[in-house]
Amino acid sequence: MADQVGPGRPGKLTNAFLVAAKQVLDVGDDVIICTDEELLILINEKLPEDDQITHRTFEAWKKLAQESDDLDENSVQFLRVIKRR
């Protein structure tokens, strides 16, 4: 899914992004209630600036992950993360 964003430009759906997302959402028995935009802010706060993504990119990944039948491993992990919320 995120191997290429455009010609020659690598995607940012990386292990670092997925680890940060899991750290934000792994709160034990507590519950996090937030919008996608709020969740993205929390994830981006854990990442170096170069690894941060925009809300538009997050929504594009989410849409593609939910609609595609051919997902790479990072895309599968991303889908698991967003379904956990």
Biopython code that builds the backbone (N, CA, C, O; Angstrom):
import numpy as np
from Bio.PDB.StructureBuilder import StructureBuilder

atoms = [
    (1, "MET", "N", (0.819, -1.189, 0.000)),
    (1, "MET", "CA", (0.000, 0.000, 0.000)),
    (1, "MET", "C", (0.859, 1.247, 0.000)),
    (1, "MET", "O", (0.635, 2.129, -0.830)),
    (2, "ALA", "N", (1.832, 1.364, 0.890)),
    (2, "ALA", "CA", (2.552, 2.624, 1.031)),
    (2, "ALA", "C", (3.978, 2.548, 0.521)),
    (2, "ALA", "O", (4.809, 3.385, 0.876)),
    (3, "ASP", "N", (4.273, 1.561, -0.304)),
    (3, "ASP", "CA", (5.630, 1.465, -0.813)),
    (3, "ASP", "C", (5.996, 2.681, -1.642)),
    (3, "ASP", "O", (7.123, 3.168, -1.547)),
    (4, "GLN", "N", (5.090, 3.179, -2.439)),
    (4, "GLN", "CA", (5.333, 4.373, -3.249)),
    (4, "GLN", "C", (4.140, 5.306, -3.128)),
    (4, "GLN", "O", (3.001, 4.893, -3.346)),
    (5, "VAL", "N", (4.395, 6.560, -2.782)),
    (5, "VAL", "CA", (3.345, 7.567, -2.733)),
    (5, "VAL", "C", (3.188, 8.193, -4.106)),
    (5, "VAL", "O", (2.073, 8.476, -4.543)),
    (6, "GLY", "N", (4.278, 8.403, -4.770)),
    (6, "GLY", "CA", (4.291, 8.965, -6.111)),
    (6, "GLY", "C", (5.558, 8.475, -6.781)),
    (6, "GLY", "O", (6.293, 7.673, -6.205)),
    (7, "PRO", "N", (5.818, 8.933, -7.954)),
    (7, "PRO", "CA", (7.023, 8.479, -8.647)),
    (7, "PRO", "C", (8.294, 8.739, -7.834)),
    (7, "PRO", "O", (8.657, 9.886, -7.577)),
    (8, "GLY", "N", (8.954, 7.664, -7.441)),
    (8, "GLY", "CA", (10.218, 7.783, -6.732)),
    (8, "GLY", "C", (10.125, 8.253, -5.299)),
    (8, "GLY", "O", (11.155, 8.420, -4.647)),
    (9, "ARG", "N", (8.939, 8.470, -4.789)),
    (9, "ARG", "CA", (8.784, 8.988, -3.434)),
    (9, "ARG", "C", (8.280, 7.867, -2.524)),
    (9, "ARG", "O", (7.162, 7.388, -2.716)),
    (10, "PRO", "N", (9.078, 7.433, -1.531)),
    (10, "PRO", "CA", (8.657, 6.339, -0.666)),
    (10, "PRO", "C", (7.524, 6.754, 0.267)),
    (10, "PRO", "O", (7.428, 7.917, 0.659)),
    (11, "GLY", "N", (6.680, 5.810, 0.615)),
    (11, "GLY", "CA", (5.598, 6.079, 1.540)),
    (11, "GLY", "C", (6.105, 6.185, 2.959)),
    (11, "GLY", "O", (7.231, 5.786, 3.255)),
    (12, "LYS", "N", (5.277, 6.721, 3.836)),
    (12, "LYS", "CA", (5.677, 6.890, 5.231)),
    (12, "LYS", "C", (5.011, 5.879, 6.154)),
    (12, "LYS", "O", (5.176, 5.961, 7.371)),
    (13, "LEU", "N", (4.264, 4.929, 5.602)),
    (13, "LEU", "CA", (3.660, 3.905, 6.453)),
    (13, "LEU", "C", (4.772, 2.946, 6.841)),
    (13, "LEU", "O", (4.971, 1.899, 6.224)),
    (14, "THR", "N", (5.477, 3.332, 7.865)),
    (14, "THR", "CA", (6.675, 2.622, 8.290)),
    (14, "THR", "C", (6.443, 1.907, 9.607)),
    (14, "THR", "O", (5.428, 2.106, 10.275)),
    (15, "ASN", "N", (7.398, 1.076, 9.964)),
    (15, "ASN", "CA", (7.355, 0.439, 11.274)),
    (15, "ASN", "C", (7.328, 1.475, 12.379)),
    (15, "ASN", "O", (6.623, 1.295, 13.372)),
    (16, "ALA", "N", (8.087, 2.565, 12.229)),
    (16, "ALA", "CA", (8.127, 3.620, 13.247)),
    (16, "ALA", "C", (6.735, 4.210, 13.470)),
    (16, "ALA", "O", (6.334, 4.449, 14.609)),
    (17, "PHE", "N", (5.999, 4.443, 12.380)),
    (17, "PHE", "CA", (4.640, 4.981, 12.509)),
    (17, "PHE", "C", (3.745, 3.977, 13.237)),
    (17, "PHE", "O", (2.977, 4.350, 14.124)),
    (18, "LEU", "N", (3.847, 2.714, 12.860)),
    (18, "LEU", "CA", (3.009, 1.685, 13.479)),
    (18, "LEU", "C", (3.336, 1.502, 14.956)),
    (18, "LEU", "O", (2.431, 1.334, 15.773)),
    (19, "VAL", "N", (4.620, 1.532, 15.306)),
    (19, "VAL", "CA", (5.029, 1.418, 16.712)),
    (19, "VAL", "C", (4.464, 2.589, 17.506)),
    (19, "VAL", "O", (3.933, 2.398, 18.600)),
    (20, "ALA", "N", (4.573, 3.799, 16.965)),
    (20, "ALA", "CA", (4.047, 4.981, 17.653)),
    (20, "ALA", "C", (2.531, 4.866, 17.842)),
    (20, "ALA", "O", (2.010, 5.201, 18.906)),
    (21, "ALA", "N", (1.835, 4.396, 16.821)),
    (21, "ALA", "CA", (0.379, 4.236, 16.914)),
    (21, "ALA", "C", (0.017, 3.229, 17.997)),
    (21, "ALA", "O", (-0.911, 3.457, 18.773)),
    (22, "LYS", "N", (0.741, 2.121, 18.054)),
    (22, "LYS", "CA", (0.465, 1.108, 19.069)),
    (22, "LYS", "C", (0.764, 1.641, 20.461)),
    (22, "LYS", "O", (0.047, 1.317, 21.407)),
    (23, "GLN", "N", (1.816, 2.458, 20.609)),
    (23, "GLN", "CA", (2.140, 3.053, 21.909)),
    (23, "GLN", "C", (1.011, 3.969, 22.373)),
    (23, "GLN", "O", (0.650, 3.968, 23.550)),
    (24, "VAL", "N", (0.462, 4.739, 21.459)),
    (24, "VAL", "CA", (-0.631, 5.650, 21.803)),
    (24, "VAL", "C", (-1.863, 4.868, 22.240)),
    (24, "VAL", "O", (-2.542, 5.243, 23.196)),
    (25, "LEU", "N", (-2.144, 3.787, 21.537)),
    (25, "LEU", "CA", (-3.382, 3.041, 21.793)),
    (25, "LEU", "C", (-3.259, 1.978, 22.874)),
    (25, "LEU", "O", (-4.273, 1.485, 23.368)),
    (26, "ASP", "N", (-2.036, 1.615, 23.251)),
    (26, "ASP", "CA", (-1.841, 0.575, 24.258)),
    (26, "ASP", "C", (-1.920, 1.188, 25.652)),
    (26, "ASP", "O", (-0.903, 1.534, 26.253)),
    (27, "VAL", "N", (-3.131, 1.315, 26.146)),
    (27, "VAL", "CA", (-3.358, 1.947, 27.446)),
    (27, "VAL", "C", (-3.943, 0.967, 28.457)),
    (27, "VAL", "O", (-4.621, 1.370, 29.402)),
    (28, "GLY", "N", (-3.681, -0.315, 28.252)),
    (28, "GLY", "CA", (-4.191, -1.323, 29.183)),
    (28, "GLY", "C", (-5.692, -1.404, 29.131)),
    (28, "GLY", "O", (-6.279, -1.566, 28.062)),
    (29, "ASP", "N", (-6.319, -1.290, 30.295)),
    (29, "ASP", "CA", (-7.778, -1.386, 30.387)),
    (29, "ASP", "C", (-8.464, -0.035, 30.207)),
    (29, "ASP", "O", (-9.692, 0.039, 30.174)),
    (30, "ASP", "N", (-7.678, 1.030, 30.091)),
    (30, "ASP", "CA", (-8.256, 2.353, 29.900)),
    (30, "ASP", "C", (-8.818, 2.480, 28.489)),
    (30, "ASP", "O", (-8.515, 1.674, 27.610)),
    (31, "VAL", "N", (-9.630, 3.493, 28.292)),
    (31, "VAL", "CA", (-10.254, 3.736, 26.994)),
    (31, "VAL", "C", (-9.812, 5.098, 26.483)),
    (31, "VAL", "O", (-9.794, 6.077, 27.230)),
    (32, "ILE", "N", (-9.455, 5.154, 25.208)),
    (32, "ILE", "CA", (-9.141, 6.428, 24.561)),
    (32, "ILE", "C", (-10.283, 6.750, 23.604)),
    (32, "ILE", "O", (-10.624, 5.956, 22.726)),
    (33, "ILE", "N", (-10.863, 7.926, 23.792)),
    (33, "ILE", "CA", (-11.904, 8.379, 22.880)),
    (33, "ILE", "C", (-11.367, 9.619, 22.177)),
    (33, "ILE", "O", (-11.136, 10.654, 22.802)),
    (34, "CYS", "N", (-11.173, 9.495, 20.866)),
    (34, "CYS", "CA", (-10.663, 10.634, 20.105)),
    (34, "CYS", "C", (-11.038, 10.474, 18.640)),
    (34, "CYS", "O", (-11.361, 9.383, 18.169)),
    (35, "THR", "N", (-10.985, 11.569, 17.954)),
    (35, "THR", "CA", (-11.233, 11.547, 16.516)),
    (35, "THR", "C", (-9.975, 11.047, 15.813)),
    (35, "THR", "O", (-8.920, 10.911, 16.433)),
    (36, "ASP", "N", (-10.094, 10.775, 14.520)),
    (36, "ASP", "CA", (-8.909, 10.402, 13.743)),
    (36, "ASP", "C", (-7.866, 11.503, 13.814)),
    (36, "ASP", "O", (-6.675, 11.223, 13.946)),
    (37, "GLU", "N", (-8.303, 12.754, 13.728)),
    (37, "GLU", "CA", (-7.358, 13.872, 13.753)),
    (37, "GLU", "C", (-6.630, 13.945, 15.100)),
    (37, "GLU", "O", (-5.422, 14.177, 15.139)),
    (38, "GLU", "N", (-7.355, 13.750, 16.196)),
    (38, "GLU", "CA", (-6.724, 13.755, 17.521)),
    (38, "GLU", "C", (-5.760, 12.587, 17.671)),
    (38, "GLU", "O", (-4.677, 12.741, 18.234)),
    (39, "LEU", "N", (-6.152, 11.419, 17.169)),
    (39, "LEU", "CA", (-5.274, 10.257, 17.219)),
    (39, "LEU", "C", (-3.996, 10.526, 16.441)),
    (39, "LEU", "O", (-2.904, 10.196, 16.904)),
    (40, "LEU", "N", (-4.123, 11.117, 15.276)),
    (40, "LEU", "CA", (-2.956, 11.414, 14.460)),
    (40, "LEU", "C", (-2.021, 12.398, 15.165)),
    (40, "LEU", "O", (-0.801, 12.255, 15.088)),
    (41, "ILE", "N", (-2.573, 13.374, 15.837)),
    (41, "ILE", "CA", (-1.744, 14.325, 16.595)),
    (41, "ILE", "C", (-0.940, 13.581, 17.655)),
    (41, "ILE", "O", (0.256, 13.826, 17.814)),
    (42, "LEU", "N", (-1.589, 12.672, 18.381)),
    (42, "LEU", "CA", (-0.897, 11.905, 19.418)),
    (42, "LEU", "C", (0.208, 11.029, 18.827)),
    (42, "LEU", "O", (1.290, 10.913, 19.404)),
    (43, "ILE", "N", (-0.066, 10.417, 17.682)),
    (43, "ILE", "CA", (0.942, 9.576, 17.021)),
    (43, "ILE", "C", (2.104, 10.441, 16.531)),
    (43, "ILE", "O", (3.268, 10.114, 16.762)),
    (44, "ASN", "N", (1.784, 11.534, 15.860)),
    (44, "ASN", "CA", (2.827, 12.410, 15.320)),
    (44, "ASN", "C", (3.734, 12.969, 16.410)),
    (44, "ASN", "O", (4.918, 13.198, 16.167)),
    (45, "GLU", "N", (3.197, 13.191, 17.603)),
    (45, "GLU", "CA", (4.003, 13.701, 18.712)),
    (45, "GLU", "C", (5.113, 12.720, 19.102)),
    (45, "GLU", "O", (6.123, 13.129, 19.676)),
    (46, "LYS", "N", (4.937, 11.456, 18.801)),
    (46, "LYS", "CA", (5.922, 10.433, 19.137)),
    (46, "LYS", "C", (6.958, 10.217, 18.029)),
    (46, "LYS", "O", (7.898, 9.440, 18.200)),
    (47, "LEU", "N", (6.788, 10.892, 16.915)),
    (47, "LEU", "CA", (7.649, 10.673, 15.742)),
    (47, "LEU", "C", (8.532, 11.885, 15.456)),
    (47, "LEU", "O", (8.152, 13.019, 15.746)),
    (48, "PRO", "N", (9.715, 11.639, 14.885)),
    (48, "PRO", "CA", (10.512, 12.758, 14.386)),
    (48, "PRO", "C", (9.727, 13.477, 13.279)),
    (48, "PRO", "O", (8.877, 12.876, 12.623)),
    (49, "GLU", "N", (10.016, 14.741, 13.082)),
    (49, "GLU", "CA", (9.267, 15.535, 12.108)),
    (49, "GLU", "C", (9.234, 14.900, 10.714)),
    (49, "GLU", "O", (8.207, 14.946, 10.037)),
    (50, "ASP", "N", (10.338, 14.317, 10.291)),
    (50, "ASP", "CA", (10.401, 13.709, 8.959)),
    (50, "ASP", "C", (9.489, 12.497, 8.806)),
    (50, "ASP", "O", (9.128, 12.138, 7.685)),
    (51, "ASP", "N", (9.111, 11.862, 9.912)),
    (51, "ASP", "CA", (8.255, 10.677, 9.861)),
    (51, "ASP", "C", (6.784, 11.001, 10.090)),
    (51, "ASP", "O", (5.933, 10.123, 9.950)),
    (52, "GLN", "N", (6.474, 12.236, 10.435)),
    (52, "GLN", "CA", (5.087, 12.616, 10.689)),
    (52, "GLN", "C", (4.298, 12.689, 9.385)),
    (52, "GLN", "O", (4.854, 12.945, 8.317)),
    (53, "ILE", "N", (2.987, 12.458, 9.498)),
    (53, "ILE", "CA", (2.134, 12.499, 8.310)),
    (53, "ILE", "C", (0.991, 13.490, 8.512)),
    (53, "ILE", "O", (0.720, 13.924, 9.631)),
    (54, "THR", "N", (0.332, 13.836, 7.422)),
    (54, "THR", "CA", (-0.806, 14.749, 7.478)),
    (54, "THR", "C", (-2.093, 13.961, 7.695)),
    (54, "THR", "O", (-2.139, 12.744, 7.520)),
    (55, "HIS", "N", (-3.126, 14.686, 8.078)),
    (55, "HIS", "CA", (-4.435, 14.058, 8.250)),
    (55, "HIS", "C", (-4.932, 13.483, 6.918)),
    (55, "HIS", "O", (-5.554, 12.421, 6.883)),
    (56, "ARG", "N", (-4.654, 14.181, 5.852)),
    (56, "ARG", "CA", (-5.075, 13.716, 4.516)),
    (56, "ARG", "C", (-4.423, 12.362, 4.181)),
    (56, "ARG", "O", (-5.079, 11.469, 3.645)),
    (57, "THR", "N", (-3.130, 12.223, 4.501)),
    (57, "THR", "CA", (-2.429, 10.957, 4.262)),
    (57, "THR", "C", (-3.023, 9.853, 5.117)),
    (57, "THR", "O", (-3.242, 8.742, 4.634)),
    (58, "PHE", "N", (-3.286, 10.149, 6.389)),
    (58, "PHE", "CA", (-3.889, 9.169, 7.292)),
    (58, "PHE", "C", (-5.217, 8.666, 6.730)),
    (58, "PHE", "O", (-5.468, 7.461, 6.695)),
    (59, "GLU", "N", (-6.052, 9.585, 6.296)),
    (59, "GLU", "CA", (-7.359, 9.209, 5.737)),
    (59, "GLU", "C", (-7.208, 8.400, 4.450)),
    (59, "GLU", "O", (-7.979, 7.472, 4.206)),
    (60, "ALA", "N", (-6.222, 8.746, 3.629)),
    (60, "ALA", "CA", (-5.995, 7.994, 2.390)),
    (60, "ALA", "C", (-5.555, 6.569, 2.714)),
    (60, "ALA", "O", (-6.032, 5.618, 2.094)),
    (61, "TRP", "N", (-4.646, 6.414, 3.685)),
    (61, "TRP", "CA", (-4.206, 5.072, 4.088)),
    (61, "TRP", "C", (-5.382, 4.272, 4.627)),
    (61, "TRP", "O", (-5.560, 3.099, 4.298)),
    (62, "LYS", "N", (-6.181, 4.928, 5.460)),
    (62, "LYS", "CA", (-7.328, 4.253, 6.070)),
    (62, "LYS", "C", (-8.304, 3.762, 4.994)),
    (62, "LYS", "O", (-8.758, 2.618, 5.035)),
    (63, "LYS", "N", (-8.615, 4.621, 4.049)),
    (63, "LYS", "CA", (-9.535, 4.245, 2.974)),
    (63, "LYS", "C", (-8.977, 3.084, 2.157)),
    (63, "LYS", "O", (-9.688, 2.116, 1.888)),
    (64, "LEU", "N", (-7.705, 3.176, 1.762)),
    (64, "LEU", "CA", (-7.088, 2.134, 0.962)),
    (64, "LEU", "C", (-7.016, 0.817, 1.729)),
    (64, "LEU", "O", (-7.279, -0.247, 1.168)),
    (65, "ALA", "N", (-6.660, 0.888, 3.006)),
    (65, "ALA", "CA", (-6.561, -0.327, 3.819)),
    (65, "ALA", "C", (-7.918, -1.005, 3.970)),
    (65, "ALA", "O", (-8.001, -2.233, 3.982)),
    (66, "GLN", "N", (-8.966, -0.222, 4.083)),
    (66, "GLN", "CA", (-10.303, -0.781, 4.260)),
    (66, "GLN", "C", (-10.883, -1.329, 2.960)),
    (66, "GLN", "O", (-11.724, -2.227, 2.987)),
    (67, "GLU", "N", (-10.441, -0.796, 1.823)),
    (67, "GLU", "CA", (-11.044, -1.172, 0.549)),
    (67, "GLU", "C", (-10.212, -2.143, -0.275)),
    (67, "GLU", "O", (-10.733, -2.755, -1.208)),
    (68, "SER", "N", (-8.930, -2.300, 0.046)),
    (68, "SER", "CA", (-8.046, -3.120, -0.771)),
    (68, "SER", "C", (-8.022, -4.571, -0.304)),
    (68, "SER", "O", (-8.114, -4.857, 0.890)),
    (69, "ASP", "N", (-7.901, -5.466, -1.252)),
    (69, "ASP", "CA", (-7.754, -6.887, -0.933)),
    (69, "ASP", "C", (-6.293, -7.323, -0.979)),
    (69, "ASP", "O", (-5.963, -8.431, -0.555)),
    (70, "ASP", "N", (-5.425, -6.466, -1.486)),
    (70, "ASP", "CA", (-4.011, -6.802, -1.659)),
    (70, "ASP", "C", (-3.160, -5.854, -0.822)),
    (70, "ASP", "O", (-2.691, -4.830, -1.319)),
    (71, "LEU", "N", (-2.960, -6.200, 0.461)),
    (71, "LEU", "CA", (-2.248, -5.329, 1.393)),
    (71, "LEU", "C", (-0.882, -5.894, 1.747)),
    (71, "LEU", "O", (-0.722, -7.103, 1.913)),
    (72, "ASP", "N", (0.109, -4.999, 1.861)),
    (72, "ASP", "CA", (1.411, -5.429, 2.364)),
    (72, "ASP", "C", (1.337, -5.549, 3.893)),
    (72, "ASP", "O", (0.323, -5.191, 4.492)),
    (73, "GLU", "N", (2.397, -6.047, 4.518)),
    (73, "GLU", "CA", (2.374, -6.305, 5.966)),
    (73, "GLU", "C", (2.125, -5.031, 6.770)),
    (73, "GLU", "O", (1.352, -5.061, 7.728)),
    (74, "ASN", "N", (2.751, -3.924, 6.412)),
    (74, "ASN", "CA", (2.521, -2.675, 7.145)),
    (74, "ASN", "C", (1.075, -2.216, 7.026)),
    (74, "ASN", "O", (0.512, -1.687, 7.985)),
    (75, "SER", "N", (0.474, -2.410, 5.869)),
    (75, "SER", "CA", (-0.926, -2.031, 5.679)),
    (75, "SER", "C", (-1.850, -2.887, 6.535)),
    (75, "SER", "O", (-2.829, -2.386, 7.089)),
    (76, "VAL", "N", (-1.546, -4.162, 6.644)),
    (76, "VAL", "CA", (-2.327, -5.068, 7.502)),
    (76, "VAL", "C", (-2.224, -4.604, 8.955)),
    (76, "VAL", "O", (-3.229, -4.541, 9.663)),
    (77, "GLN", "N", (-1.002, -4.277, 9.399)),
    (77, "GLN", "CA", (-0.802, -3.788, 10.759)),
    (77, "GLN", "C", (-1.552, -2.469, 10.994)),
    (77, "GLN", "O", (-2.161, -2.277, 12.046)),
    (78, "PHE", "N", (-1.503, -1.567, 10.014)),
    (78, "PHE", "CA", (-2.215, -0.296, 10.114)),
    (78, "PHE", "C", (-3.708, -0.537, 10.280)),
    (78, "PHE", "O", (-4.351, 0.097, 11.117)),
    (79, "LEU", "N", (-4.259, -1.443, 9.494)),
    (79, "LEU", "CA", (-5.686, -1.747, 9.573)),
    (79, "LEU", "C", (-6.037, -2.301, 10.952)),
    (79, "LEU", "O", (-7.078, -1.954, 11.510)),
    (80, "ARG", "N", (-5.179, -3.158, 11.505)),
    (80, "ARG", "CA", (-5.407, -3.679, 12.869)),
    (80, "ARG", "C", (-5.410, -2.552, 13.896)),
    (80, "ARG", "O", (-6.228, -2.539, 14.816)),
    (81, "VAL", "N", (-4.491, -1.612, 13.731)),
    (81, "VAL", "CA", (-4.398, -0.493, 14.672)),
    (81, "VAL", "C", (-5.661, 0.365, 14.614)),
    (81, "VAL", "O", (-6.225, 0.699, 15.656)),
    (82, "ILE", "N", (-6.107, 0.720, 13.426)),
    (82, "ILE", "CA", (-7.278, 1.610, 13.349)),
    (82, "ILE", "C", (-8.568, 0.886, 13.722)),
    (82, "ILE", "O", (-9.529, 1.531, 14.140)),
    (83, "LYS", "N", (-8.611, -0.427, 13.582)),
    (83, "LYS", "CA", (-9.803, -1.171, 13.994)),
    (83, "LYS", "C", (-9.871, -1.342, 15.502)),
    (83, "LYS", "O", (-10.951, -1.559, 16.052)),
    (84, "ARG", "N", (-8.719, -1.246, 16.187)),
    (84, "ARG", "CA", (-8.687, -1.390, 17.636)),
    (84, "ARG", "C", (-9.341, -0.231, 18.359)),
    (84, "ARG", "O", (-9.792, -0.372, 19.496)),
    (85, "ARG", "N", (-9.391, 0.897, 17.711)),
    (85, "ARG", "CA", (-9.876, 2.072, 18.397)),
    (85, "ARG", "C", (-11.349, 2.023, 18.681)),
    (85, "ARG", "O", (-11.897, 2.960, 19.262)),
]
sb = StructureBuilder()
sb.init_structure("model")
sb.init_model(0)
sb.init_chain("A")
sb.init_seg("    ")
for serial, (resi, resn, name, xyz) in enumerate(atoms, 1):
    if name == "N":
        sb.init_residue(resn, " ", resi, " ")
    sb.init_atom(name, np.array(xyz, "f"), 0.0, 1.0, " ", f" {name:<3s}", serial, name[0])
structure = sb.get_structure()
